[in-house]
Amino acid sequence: WEHYIGLVEIEAVTMIDMITQSIIPALKGVSIDTGAIAAGCDKVKTKLGAVHAAADGFEKAKCARELRLEVMEEARKACDEAEAICPATAWPFATYRDLLFLDQNQDHQGVTTK
Protein backbone atom coordinates (compact mmCIF):
# COMPACT_ATOMS: atom_id res chain seq x y z
CA TRP A 1 0.00 0.00 0.00
CA GLU A 2 2.97 2.34 0.29
CA HIS A 3 3.15 2.68 -3.49
CA TYR A 4 -0.57 3.49 -3.69
CA ILE A 5 -0.31 6.07 -0.90
CA GLY A 6 2.61 7.72 -2.68
CA LEU A 7 0.76 7.91 -5.99
CA VAL A 8 -2.32 9.41 -4.39
CA GLU A 9 -0.15 11.93 -2.55
CA ILE A 10 1.46 13.01 -5.84
CA GLU A 11 -1.96 13.38 -7.47
CA ALA A 12 -3.35 15.37 -4.53
CA VAL A 13 -0.39 17.76 -4.35
CA THR A 14 -0.57 18.26 -8.12
CA MET A 15 -4.29 19.01 -7.89
CA ILE A 16 -3.73 21.51 -5.09
CA ASP A 17 -1.02 23.25 -7.12
CA MET A 18 -3.14 23.37 -10.29
CA ILE A 19 -6.10 24.81 -8.44
CA THR A 20 -4.23 27.39 -6.37
CA GLN A 21 -1.66 28.48 -8.95
CA SER A 22 -3.70 28.35 -12.16
CA ILE A 23 -7.44 27.74 -11.92
CA ILE A 24 -8.40 30.15 -9.15
CA PRO A 25 -6.35 33.06 -10.56
CA ALA A 26 -7.79 32.45 -14.05
CA LEU A 27 -11.37 32.43 -12.75
CA LYS A 28 -10.81 35.54 -10.68
CA GLY A 29 -9.46 37.22 -13.81
CA VAL A 30 -12.84 36.80 -15.51
CA SER A 31 -14.90 37.45 -12.35
CA ILE A 32 -16.15 33.88 -11.84
CA ASP A 33 -16.85 32.83 -8.26
CA THR A 34 -14.15 30.53 -6.90
CA GLY A 35 -15.84 29.60 -3.61
CA ALA A 36 -16.71 26.01 -4.51
CA ILE A 37 -13.29 25.34 -5.99
CA ALA A 38 -11.47 26.87 -3.02
CA ALA A 39 -13.62 24.82 -0.63
CA GLY A 40 -12.88 21.65 -2.60
CA CYS A 41 -9.17 22.42 -2.54
CA ASP A 42 -9.29 22.97 1.22
CA LYS A 43 -10.95 19.56 1.64
CA VAL A 44 -8.18 17.95 -0.43
CA LYS A 45 -5.56 19.64 1.77
CA THR A 46 -7.34 18.51 4.94
CA LYS A 47 -7.69 14.90 3.79
CA LEU A 48 -4.07 14.85 2.64
CA GLY A 49 -3.13 15.94 6.17
CA ALA A 50 -5.21 13.04 7.50
CA VAL A 51 -3.24 10.65 5.27
CA HIS A 52 0.00 11.97 6.71
CA ALA A 53 -1.32 11.79 10.28
CA ALA A 54 -2.70 8.23 10.07
CA ALA A 55 -1.14 5.83 12.55
CA ASP A 56 -0.08 2.99 10.25
CA GLY A 57 0.15 1.99 6.60
CA PHE A 58 -3.29 0.43 6.43
CA GLU A 59 -4.97 3.50 7.91
CA LYS A 60 -2.97 5.74 5.57
CA ALA A 61 -4.13 3.63 2.63
CA LYS A 62 -7.77 3.89 3.73
CA CYS A 63 -7.46 7.67 4.01
CA ALA A 64 -5.69 7.81 0.63
CA ARG A 65 -8.54 5.85 -0.94
CA GLU A 66 -11.10 8.30 0.45
CA LEU A 67 -8.94 11.21 -0.68
CA ARG A 68 -8.62 9.92 -4.24
CA LEU A 69 -12.07 8.47 -4.83
CA GLU A 70 -14.23 10.88 -2.88
CA VAL A 71 -12.59 14.17 -1.92
CA MET A 72 -10.58 14.72 -5.09
CA GLU A 73 -13.56 13.73 -7.23
CA GLU A 74 -15.64 16.41 -5.51
CA ALA A 75 -12.94 19.03 -6.16
CA ARG A 76 -12.66 17.88 -9.77
CA LYS A 77 -16.40 18.26 -10.24
CA ALA A 78 -16.22 21.88 -9.06
CA CYS A 79 -13.35 22.53 -11.49
CA ASP A 80 -15.26 20.92 -14.38
CA GLU A 81 -18.31 23.08 -13.64
CA ALA A 82 -16.14 26.20 -13.63
CA GLU A 83 -14.45 25.18 -16.87
CA ALA A 84 -17.88 24.89 -18.50
CA ILE A 85 -18.63 28.57 -17.84
CA CYS A 86 -15.14 30.02 -18.16
CA PRO A 87 -14.18 31.47 -21.55
CA ALA A 88 -11.78 29.06 -23.26
CA THR A 89 -9.27 31.88 -23.76
CA ALA A 90 -9.10 32.40 -19.99
CA TRP A 91 -8.92 28.72 -18.97
CA PRO A 92 -5.29 27.96 -18.08
CA PHE A 93 -5.21 24.45 -19.58
CA ALA A 94 -6.12 22.90 -22.89
CA THR A 95 -9.87 22.43 -23.18
CA TYR A 96 -11.40 19.05 -23.92
CA ARG A 97 -12.17 20.31 -27.42
CA ASP A 98 -8.53 21.29 -27.95
CA LEU A 99 -7.39 17.85 -26.83
CA LEU A 100 -9.95 15.90 -28.83
CA PHE A 101 -9.47 17.86 -32.04
CA LEU A 102 -5.78 18.68 -31.71
CA ASP A 103 -5.05 17.63 -35.28
CA GLN A 104 -7.70 20.06 -36.56
CA ASN A 105 -6.23 22.99 -34.60
CA GLN A 106 -2.69 22.75 -35.97
CA ASP A 107 -0.99 23.31 -39.27
CA HIS A 108 1.43 20.87 -40.91
CA GLN A 109 4.24 22.01 -38.56
CA GLY A 110 2.24 21.52 -35.35
CA VAL A 111 1.61 25.22 -34.80
CA THR A 112 -1.78 26.01 -33.25
CA THR A 113 -3.95 27.89 -35.74
CA LYS A 114 -7.17 28.39 -33.76
HELIX and SHEET records of a PDB file:
HELIX    1   1 GLU A    2  MET A   18  1                                  17    
HELIX    2   2 ILE A   19  ILE A   23  3                                   5    
HELIX    3   3 ILE A   24  GLY A   29  1                                   6    
HELIX    4   4 GLY A   35  ALA A   53  1                                  19    
HELIX    5   5 GLY A   57  GLU A   66  1                                  10    
HELIX    6   6 LEU A   67  VAL A   71  3                                   5    
HELIX    7   7 MET A   72  ILE A   85  1                                  14    
HELIX    8   8 TYR A   96  LEU A  100  1                                   5    
HELIX    9   9 LEU A  102  GLN A  104  5                                   3    
END                                                                             
